[in-house]
Structure formats: C-alpha cells, structure tokens
Amino acid sequence: MKKEIKFSLVYRDMWQSSGKYQPRVDQLVRIAPLIIEMGCFARVETNGGAFEQVNLLYGENPNKAVRAFTKPFNDAGIQTHMLDRGLNALRMYPVPADVRRLMYKVKHAQGVDITRIFCGLNETRNIIPSIRYALEAGMIPQATLCITHSPVHTVEYYARIADKLIEAGAPEICLKDMAGIGRPGMLGELTKAIKEKHPDVLIQYHGHSGPGLSMASILEVCENGADIIDVAMEPMSWGKVHPDVISVQAMLRDKGFRVPDINMKAYMKARAMTQEFIDDFLGYFMDPTNKHMSSLLLKCGLPGGMMGSMMADLKGVHSGINMILKGKNQPELSIDDLLVMLFDEVEYVWPKLGYPPLVTPFSQYVKNVALMNVMQLVKGEERWTMIDNHTWDMILGKSGRLPGELAPEIIELAKSKGYEFVDTDPQSNYPDALDEYRKEMDENGWEYGEDDEELFELAMHDRQYRDYKSGVAKKRFRDELERVKDASMAKSGYSEEEIKKLKRAKADPVIAPSKGQVLWEVSVEGPSAAPFIGRKYQHDEVFCYLSTPWGEYEKVMTGFTGRVVEVCARQGANVNKGDVIAYIQRSDIFA
C-alpha cells in the first residue's frame, strides 16, 4: 500500500470558476454539516480571493460569513484554508503592509487555519512578507507556485522559487495549476524535486480541469510525493472547475494509495443542496460554457475562472465589431470566430509581456490587452494603443519582476510615453494606511469590530465596504437579480406583461385603505423615494403613508413580513381606496 493522500474541497473556488457570485452565509451554514458528514475531507477552502467582495456586493457582512462558515469545520477538526494574493491580499491591486499584517490576525481569529499565498508573477518579494505575517498571527502559510507552460517556466525555475519560500519559513507548498495547462510530466518532476530536497514539506496540488489534463496531473504528483489534492463535487465539478472527489478517489485507490472513504448518502444530499443554491439565484450568474471542457484552453493558457468574464466581454463587443466590419464591407464574425481570434492574440501578446503566469490579476491584464488589440486591428489601427494603468504597473515592474523578457517594442513604447522601469521592493510603492481608515471609522461612528475585523474590511475593500454600510450594495444586487430573472423569463418566451403577472401571482397586494397621496417616507434628511425591489418589511413596520384629503397622514402597514416585488404607485401618486400600492412576496427569497 502506498502513502496516504488527503482531499481538500475547494468550495469557494468551485463557485469562483463557475460564475459571478457565491452562496450567501445562510446557505454556507446549511451546506457545512453535509460536507463534514461526507467524511472524506481533511481540508475545506472557505474564503479568500473574491469571497469577501461578493459578500459585500450582496450587502452581507463578510466577517460574519467567514466566522459562521469556518466554525463547523473548526469544531469537526477539519482544517480551513483561504486564498491570499500576496501583495494584493484579497483584492486585485496592491495592499499596504499594515493592512496585510492585520489580515492574518483577523483571519486566524475568525477560524481560518491556512493561508494559500500566491503572487501572479511568482515574485518571492511579494510572498515572503506574508509568510512572516501569517506565522506571527498563528496561521499556517502555504506558499504557492503559480503553474503555467512556457519556455521560462521550467522545473528548475519553480524549484528555485520553492527553495526560497521554504527557507523563509513556509511549511507547505501549493502547486496552483489555475488554468490546468501544467503538463503532467513536468508537475511530477517538480513534485519530486521539492520532496527530495525538502521531505518534510507538505505539497498540495490544485489543478483545474478545463483543458483535460488534471487527472493525469493528479496521478503524476501523487506518484512523486504530493500529500493533498484539491477536489470538487457535483453539480459543479469538471468543466472549468476541478475533478470530482469520486473520480480522484477511484483512480488513486486503484493505484494503491490510501484514500478516505466517501459517505455517498451525504454526498448526494450535498449535491442536491448545491443544486438548490444554483436554482435559487446563483445559476442566473453562471455562464453555461463554464461547464464545458476545451482543449483550446491549452493554446491560450487562461484560467478557468477567467473564461466567464472573457465570454461576457466578447458578447459585449461582438455587435460593435460586426458593425465596424459591416461598414467596411467585410464578413461578420461569429462569437466562435471572435473567441479564436482572442485566443490567438493572447498567445501573441503573452510572451511580449514577459510571460506573466495567467492568474489573477495578471490573466485579466493580458486578456484585456489582447481584447483591445483585437478591436484595434478590426478597426484597421495599431496594436498596443489601449493599455490600462494597472497593466503598465506590471510592465514597469511595480508589481514585481516579470518571469521573462519584455519585447523590444513594449520597452520602446514605455520610453516613448516617458515611463520609467523600476526594480524596487513592490511593497515600498504602497505606504501604510490603517491610521487613515481608523480616522474614517471614527468620523462615521463605525465600530472597529471584534479583533478589528470591520476596520480590516474597510481598509481591504474600502469602496465596497462603504456601499455595504450605506445599503447601496444590497439595493444594487437585488435590482441586478430582478433584471437577470426578468431577462431569463423573457428569453424563455414570456412577455413583459406575463412576467409581471407571474410575479404578482406569488405576492400579496398592499391595498390603499383610503383615498390620498402616497408618501413613501416622511423624512427631513432627504427626498422621499419608493422602496427598491427586494426591500424587506417587517409585519409591524410602516410600509408607506397616505396624505388624505382631510389633512391626515395615515400609516399603511403590510401586516406580514415580506419583500417588495413590484411598486405600483410612485412617490406623490394619488390613489383611491382599494387601489394596489405595491406587491409583497411573503416567502423570504433573500437572507
């Protein structure tokens, strides 16, 4: 019997690779006991990356979400791990050092055991400080190698980086094959090279299944000493996500490895509940193509999570490109034609930009440059004329050293714009900022939160946190959800009037008890406004007021708890007794 292989469920990344949003906290709390009951996971990925930004976009407190989701696993003895972008921490652009340091104290206090620290450039200067901060806070720092396939990304290249990260104190190494394009043979050799030199260092493999190499890669790394494999589960496994735990278990057990049993009754329950989450609302934001595997991904090297946003970008520019072509009497392009053009352009652009591993945020930079180049070429103009500031920061070295050499034309373009290349420690470009955020919280009368977690959230995601605190985020999300639901029904053939009737059929009308003028608020702080769709009212809460002809303000109550699905009377509208003011759905479809 060969060595034991453990499994880690990448629950956060399953959603990240499938669509825009992730489950709400009430859904996470429901699924956690079933994940535990499956009995096969030593670890579960609970947060990090885009997770907390998504919470804020819902109008949900991410600190409460992390604490609630990690607690059941902590109690069951299952390790929790998060995704950490090094210099960028939990966002897409650099973070001051004092905010980064605070993050590990907060996350450890919230119940997160392991932080998977990666840098999209494999820049050790961006990873090593996080190793130190994590150790100081009592977390396990898992240093990460972002795997890709290029002339510069060799076994020797990665092994040298692993040596530096282990020397800096990392007890674990993750091979993060975010696009699934790492060749199985190379991954096996790399695992062996690390294990032979550092036998006590734990190696965890994370491979997306998009191009179809992941199962072979898993077998190779296990044969060469890997300890833990990241897996997914139905209904979200495969496609651009990760291999399913059932298949991985069967393959490894057949090869003589010791692997845990799976409680299939719990698996099926968790599978059904995850599908319930998709049917509830998450599926409206999931691109169906993310369920597909494609060998074309080997050509462009873009990660699984990138494909959804790329397809949205292509659909957004598709009609504009065809208008240009039509005006030039040239044949129009299908989405597939455009996709191949973009893949070809990524393949052209990538080496000229120094082979940055195609992982967040650098995959976005390369994809954006390629997309802009395609649009410019269609117009008959030159490449490289539309490069955003974040991409220039990468090119100029402000994010760290690029793995490969920049093309001479890129260097000349930078010089022509008067830009300077730098090779300083990237963190030095971003001074400490916590005092400024403390000042803002004090001025607003906001609590710093348990373990300073609210201060951290503002400092990490300032714009999204302000929108969360103001209520704008919750309104924006519910408006967006209503739009996509309506669009889905319209796509299925329902007319606007039929959609309205269906919504009303599930709701209760709020009837005007008297004749009068509708006032949605009585406030001296700002103009009165009708409630947004999805606004929740309690049974004893004033819904609106009626200004009656005899000069009274009459309160209108719902008499039950529910959410607004339609507003029929605008602010200031005159209604008669018995008119419908709005419709409210009793069943609480939102948490």
GUTIDREN-100143 format. One record per atom (N, C-alpha, C): x, y, z. Coordinates in steps of 0.05 Angstrom, whole numbers, plus 5000, padded with zeros to 4 digits. Example, Ala and Ser with C-alpha at 12.3 -4.5 7.8 and 13.67 -1.06 7.14 Angstrom:
BEGIN
526448865156524649105156526449345156525749555142527349795143525850015157
This chain:
BEGIN
501749765000500050005000501850255000501250444982502750694980501850885002503051125001502551325022499551415022498751555044496051665046495951925031493751955015493152205002490652325014490752575022488452715033487152895012484552955017483053124999482253385012482253594995481253855004479053944985476754014996474554104979474854404975475154484950475454774943472654894938471154914959468355004956468255294946469955464956469855744946470555754916472655614908473655624881471755484861470155294871468155174853466255384843465455564860463655784852465155994836467556064845469156264832469556194802469955944797470455854769467955814753465655834766463155774752461456024746461756234762460056464757460956704773459156894774459857154787459657144817457757004828457157014856457656744870457656754897457956524913455756514934455256284947453056264965453056474988450656544996450356725019451156575045451356725066452256605091450156395101447556455098445656255107445855995092446556005066446955765050449455615058451655765064454155645072453755495099452355615117451855485143450255225139448455215119446854975114448554755101450454825084451954615069454154505086455254655105457554565120457254295134454954245148454653985161454753745142453653795118453753575098456553525087458153735084460953705076462453545097461853605122463153455144462253165144459653125140458452855141459552685119460452795097461652645075464152485085465552595104467652445118470152405103470552545080472952485064474752725061474152955074475753195070477353265095479953285091481753375113481753675114481153805091481154095090478754185073477954435078475954565062476754855057476654945032477355215026474855385031474955565050472655705060472455995051474656125044474456415039476956515025477256775023479456905009478756974981480757094967480257164939477857354936475957284919473657454914471357404934471757214952469557124970468357364986470157514999469157735016468057975000469158014977468058224960465158154951464757894946462057804939460057854962460957784986459257845010458458135010460358315006459858605007457958684984458258564961456558624938453658544944453258334960450558254969449358454989451158615002450358765025450458595050452258395049452558205071455258255085455358215112457858265126459758025123461958065109463757845104465057725129465457885150466657785174464757575187462257645188460257455199460157195182460357235156460257005137462656815142465056925145467456755149467256615176466556755196466356635223464256405223461956455210459756255210460556015194461956045172462655825154464955655166466855785178469155635188468555485214466655585230466255465256465555165256463655075238463054785238465554615232467254715214469654555206471654565229471954795242473754815265472854615287470254605292469154425312469554125305469554065279469853785269472753705266474653895269477453825266478353825237476753945219477553975191478954245187481254245175482754495171481354665150481354925155480255115135482555265122482155325096484255485083483055695065484555915061483656145046485656195023484756355004486456434982487356724987489956764983491257014991493157094968492757334957494157424934496757574940497957514963500557634970500457934972501858074955501858374955499058484952497358334937494558434932492658324953493558154971491858044993489257934982486958064989484357964980483158124957484758294945483658454923485458434898484858604878486158584852488458784849489058934869491259134867492659144894495159254895496759234919495559354945496459234967495359294994497659395011497259605027499359695045500159475065502659485075503759275092502259255118501359475130499959455156497259325153495959365130493459235124493858935120495958865105496658585101497158445127498658575145499358445170496858405187495058595187492558575202490858345192490958295166489258085154489657815168492057745173492657475184491657455213491857675228490857675255487757635255486457785237483557765234482657485225483957385205483057125193483556895213485856915227486356705247484156715269483456955278481456985299478756895289478256915263475656835251475456535246477656385250477556095247478855985222480456145209481856045185484655945192485255695185487755565194490055615175489555605149491655605129491255835109493355975102493056175081494856085057493556065034494955985009495956244996498456304999499656564990500756524961499656684943500856664916501356944905503156964886503557204871503357134842501857284827501557224798504057234782506157354793508757364780510757154792509857004812511656834827513956994839513357244847515357434858515657374888517957274895518357194924518257434942518857674932518757914950515857974957513957884942511157924948510057714967511257484967510257254983511557235010514157285012515657235037514657405060513957665056512857815079510257685089508657585072506157455080506657195096508757055089509556815105510156905133511657115136512357215162509957315178508157465164505757575178503957345187503657135170501956915177502956755201505656715201506856575224506456735250506856995248506557165272503657145283501757115265498857105273497956835281499656625278498856355285497656195263497856295238496756145215498855975203498055785186499955625171500255755143502555845136502955965110503555755089501855725069502355545047503255705023505855705018506955854996506355714970505855874949504655774925506355834900506455634883507755664856505455674836505255894821503255914800504255774775502955554768503955384747502855474719504655494700503955544673505855394655505555424629507255274610508455474590511055514592512455694574515455624574516955734556519855674555521255744581520255944596521656024620520755884645518355754645517255634668517955334670520455294677521555024678521554904706522154654708522354524735524454674752526654744739528854884754527955154764526455294747525355564754523655534779521755354779519955324801521355214826523155034823524554914846526255124860527455314846528955524858527155704875524755764865522855934880521955784905521355524902520555364925522655364947525255344939527455354958527355614975526955834961526856094975524556114994522256014986519856045002519955855026521055625023521455435045523455545065525655665054527655785071526456015088524456155076523256375090521256285111520756025113519055925135516555785127516055745100513655615091513855315096511955195112512054905117510554745095509154895077507554765057507954915030507754765009507854874981505354784966504054974953501854904935502754944907502154744890502554764861499854854850499555104844497055224836496855224805495655024794495454994765492655114757492555374758489955514756488655494729490255444708489055404682488955114674490154944690490254654683491954594659493854774653495554734629498354624637498854594663501354474671501554184660503754124648503953854636504453654658503053424658503253234679506153144685507753094664510453014668512153214683511853474675513353684689512453714718509853694723508853714750509953484768510053244757511253024772514153074778515653164759518453224763518853444784517153644783517453864802516753774831514653614833513953504860516253344871517453174854519653004863522053174871522653384855524953554862524653694889522253784895521753914920521853714943520553484939520453284961523253164967524853124947527553014952529253204968528953464963530553664978529253735004526553735005525153815029523053605036523853375046521953155050519753205070520153395089518153455109516153665100516553785078514753995068512353865055509953955063507453845052506953975025506153815005505553914978502553864972501154074965498354054958498054144929496553984913496254044885493454144879493354364864490854494857490754514827489054354813489054354784486254374773485754574756483154594743483054404719480554324713480254104694479654204665479654464661478854574635479954444610482654434607483854314583483854004583483353874606483153584606485553444616487553584627490053454636490053384666488053484681488153484710488353204723486953014713487052744725489852624722490952654698493752554694495652704712495252964715497053124732496853034761494352974770493952884798495552624802495252434784496652184786499652224787500652394770503652444770504652564796503252764806504252894831504052694854501952534855501652334877503852124875504452034851506551834848509351944856509552214857512152334863512252474890510152424907510452524934508452724944506452814928504453004937502852894960501853064977500452985002497453035001496653254989493753324989492953414961490553334953489553414927486953574930486853794916484353954915482353824897479953804906477853674890475253834892473353764874470753894874468653674877466153744874463953544875461653644858460053454850457753524833455753704849454253884836453953904806455954094794458154164807459954364797462754264789463254014792465853904785466153894755468653854746469353844718468954114704468654114678468554374664471054534669470654784675472954964681473754944711472454764726472754754755474954554761474454344777476454154786475253874783476953664783475953394782474253324807472453144803470653064825472052874844471552904870472752734890472352434885470052364874469452084870471351964850471852104828473652004807476552004817477352214831480052224841480551994861478651944879478851724898479151454884477451404864477551154849480251114835481251324823483751294808486051234827486251384849488451354868488251094883485851014890485550754905486450524887485750544861486550334842489650314839490950534844493950544842495250474868493650404889494850314914495150524935494250764930494450974951492250934972492851014996490851015017489251275016486651255011484951495008482451455025481251675034478951645052476451545037474651425053472051345042470251585040468251565022466351775018463651685027462351825045459551775053457751865030456951675013455451744989452751854994451551775017448851885024449152195029451352265044451752545049452652695023454152565006454952684981452552754965450652574962448152624946446552844958446452864985444953084998446353354993449053354995450453604989450253674960450253484943449853534914447153664909445053554921442353664917442153944929443453984952443254254964444754454947447054384937448554564919446954634894445554434883443754494860441554684869440554644893438454824903439455114904442055154912443155424912443355534884444055364865444155454837441455534827439455364833436755424824435555674838436355724863435355944878435956204864438556264859439256504845442056504833443856334843446656334834446856254805445056084796445155994768444656204747443356424755442856644737445456784729447556744745450056884740452256684732451556444724453456244716453456204686455656254673455756214644455755914638453855814622453755524617456255414604457855584590460255484578462355404598462055494623464055414644463655124652461554994643461254714648462654544626463754674606464954534584467954524587469154304579472054284577472854334548475254444544476154504517479154494516480154344497483054334492484154594481482354774471483255034462484455194484483855134509484955274532487955234534488955014523491854964523493255174507491855274486493055474468493355744481491255834496491456104507492456104536492055884550493055864577491556024598489156114591487556274610486256094631486056184656485056014677481955974675480955774689478155704688476355934696477156074718475556294728475456534710477356544690477556764672475556744649474656494643473156454619470356584620469156584644466556714646466657004640468557144651468757434646469557484617471257314606472157354579469757324559468057124564465757084547463857324549463557434573461857664577463057904561465757934562467058144547466558114517466857874507466557824479463657884470461757794486458957854479458458154479459858294497459458584498460558734474462758634462463958774439463158654412461858424413461258274388459758444368457558564377455858714358457458964347459059094365460559324356462659254335463959024339465958934319464658874292462258744293460958684268459858934254459159134269458359394257460659514242463059504254465459604240466059454215465959184217466459014193464359064171461859094180459759134160460259404145461059604161461659864148463959854129465759654132468059624114467459414093464959324091464159114072465758864075466258794100467658544106465758354120466258094118464457894130464357924161461957884172461657894201462857654214463457674240464657454256462557334275462757074278461156944300462656974326461256904348462656904374464956714374464656484361466856284359469256394344468656544322470756664306472356864324470857014339472057224356473657094379472656864389474056724410476756624401476756504377479256414366481256644361480156864351481857104347483057194374481457184395482457274421484557084432484056824429485956624437488656664423488456704397490956754381492357004390490857214397492057464406493357434434492057284452493257224478495957084474495956894456498356744450500556924439499757124424501657324412502657514434500857614450501457824470503057714493502457474503503557374528506657384529508057264509510957274511512157554509510757734494511758004492511458164518509658074535509358204562510958064583512757884576514557764595513557514609511657374596510557114606509557134635507957334643506857324670504957084672505156914693503256694696500356804695498756664680496056764675494156694698494556844719492956824743492257104753490157124769489257384779491557544792491957804786490357954767491657964739493957824735495457854711494157724687492457514692490957404670489057614659487857774677486057984667487558194651489958264659491458464645492158364616493058114615493758004588491257984571489157884582486657854567485658124557485758324575484758594567486458714545489058684546490758784525490158644498489858374500489258224476486558314464484558354481481858434471482058704458483458894471483659164459485259154433487258984432488758954407486958854384485258644390483458534370481558754360480458914378478659134370480159334352482559404360484059594344484759484316485559234315486159114289483759104271481459044282478959034266478459314255479059524270478659794261480759884240482859714238485059784219487159954233487259944259489260104274491359924286493260054301495559914311494959774338496559564343496459444370497659624391497159554416498459674440497559964445495460054433494760334436492860374460491860154472489960174494490959984517492760084533493759924556493160084581491759954600490860094624493160134644492760294665494860364684495860124700494059944708494859714724496659534707496059504681497859344664500559474660500559744658503059884656504759844682503459844705504859794730506259524729504859324718506059054715508459074697508059194674510259214654512659354665512259574680514359744690515759624715514759404726516059274749514959354776512759514777511659604802510359374818509659164804508458924817510458714823512958744813515058544816516258484790518258304791519758234767518158034750518058084724516857904705518557664701517457424696519057184693520757194667519757314646521157324621521957604613523057634590523957894580521658034565521458294568519558444553520458474524518658474505519358514477520358794473522358834454523459094449521259304443519159224429517159424421515659524446515359364467514059444491515859634507518459574507520359754521520460024507520460024481520460274466517860434470515660294471513160424476513060564503514160424523514260544550516060794550518360774537520161004536518861244521517361184500516161404485514061544501512961414521510961534539512261664564514861644566516261764588516161604614515461344611515261174635517961074643518361014669520860914679520460624690522360454685522260184696523560184724522460024742523460014769523959724777525759694797526259424808526459434838524959614850524859634879522959434891523059394917521059214930518359324925516559164912513959274905512359394929512759284953511259394976511959684982514359764975515260044981513660254966512160164945510560354930507860404943507260264965504560284977504860315007504960565017505360625045503060535063503660515089501660435109499160615108496860505114494360665111492360625133492860455153490860395173489960645189491860825194491061065210488961225196489161245169487161395154484461255156484460995155481860845157480760865185482460865205481460905232480061175235481361375223480161645224477461645211477161515188474561505174472461365191473261145204471360995220470461165245472361305256471761475279469861705271470361815248468662035238465761945232465561695223462961585216461561455240463061425262461861295285461660995282463360875265463260595259465060445279464060215288465660045306467859905291470159875304472459735292471859435290469959335306469259055304471058875321470058625326471558425340474258375326476458385342479158345331479758545308478558775309478958985288478158895260476158705259475458585233473958785215472458975227471059165210472959375199474959455215477059625206478559495183479159245186480559105164478859105139476259055141474559035117474459295102474259515117474359785104476959825090479159765104481859805092482359635068481259385068481759205046479959265022477359325027475459365006473859625011475359845010474060095020471560175005471660164979469260254963466960064968467359804967465259604971464159615000465959665019465059675047463259925051463960145040462260385043459560335030459460205007456860134995455259945012456659755025455359575043454159725067455659905079454760055102452360235096452360345072450260535064447760395055447860135049445559995038445459995008447160144995447160154966447759884954449659734966450459474955448059284954446559274976444259084977442159164956441659414953439759514933440659444905443259494899444359444873444159154865444858974885444758694880441858594874439958684890437258594886436058704859436858944852436059054826437258874803439758804807441058634787439758364785439158244808437857984808435157994794433558204799430958224786431358254756433358404747433758434718434458174705436258014718437157764705434857564705433257564726430957384727428957464705428457714702426557804680427757734653430357774649431557714624431457414618431757254639431556964635428756874626426757004639423956934632423357034604424357274597423857384570425157204549427457094556428856914537427256654533425756584554424056344552421456394538421056644529418656704513416456854528416856924553414857074568414957374560412557494557412457784551412757934578413258194575413558364599411058344617408658344604406158334619405858064633406657844619406557584631408457554655410757674653412657664675411557804699410358034694409158184716406858024729405257894713403057734725404157494741406257374732407357144747408457244774409757474774410857574800408557644819406457764808404157834824402757584836402757364820401357124829402657004854405257064858406656964882406657154905405457394901405657604921402857684931402857844952400357954963400258254957397958364949397758644944397558804970398759044970398359234992396359434982393959434995391659594986391559865001390860074986390460334998387960325015388160385041385760385058383960625055385060835043383561085039384461225014383061425006383961594984386161784994388161834978390262014986392662004968394662154977397162174962399362004976400661834960402661644971405261784978406061755003408661855012410261615022412461545009413961305016415561345041416361595046417861655071416961925081417261975106416962235118419562295131421262455118423962485127424862765122426462875140427563145136430463125126431462875124434262825117434762815087432662775072433062755043430362715029430362705003427862664988426662394993423962384993422662124996422861964970422961704973423261534949421861274954420861154932419660894934421760684941420960464954422860254961423960114937426360004939427559854917426359574918426359444894425459164892427158984910425858824927427358654945427558774973426659024977426759145003424958985022426058925046424658755065423158935085420658865090418958995110418058795131418258875157417258705178414158745181412858555194409958565196408958815210410558925229409659155244410959415235412159415211413559645201411759815183411960075184410360255167411360215138409460145120410160105092410360375077408260535081408260805069406160965084405861215076403761395087401961485065399461545073397561675055396861945066397362155050396462425057393562455047391662445066388862445059387862725053385562735038384363005032383663165056383263025079382463175104384863235121387363215109389663325122391063145142390562885142391962695160393962525145395962435160397962245149397161965160396161795143395161535151397361325145398061175166400060965162398860725148400460615129399660375115401660155124400559935135402159715145401759475126403759295125403459055109401958845125402458825151401258625168402658355166404758335150406358095148409158165140411057985143413858035135414257935106415558095090415958015063417658225048418058175022419758345006418258454982418958694974417558824952418258694926416258624910416758524883415858714861414058904868413259104848412059344863412759574854411659824864409759944843407259984851405260064831404660364833405360494855404760774859407360924865408061114848410561254852410161464875412461574883412361784904410562014895408562084912406862304906404362234890404061974883401761894866399261904882397061974869394361984881393061714877392061594898390661334896387861354909386161174900383561154912383460914932381560924949381160694968380860434952382360234959382259984945384359944923385760164915387860134895390259984906391659844888394059694896396459894896397759904919400160074921402659924913402859674921405259504914404559214919406359044911406058754916408458664932407858494953409958394970409858094971412057964968412257674969412857584997411157415009411557325036414057155039414456965021416656785024419256945021421156905040423557065040425656945022425757034997427656904979430557004983430857224998433557325005434057285035436457245042437157235070437257515082
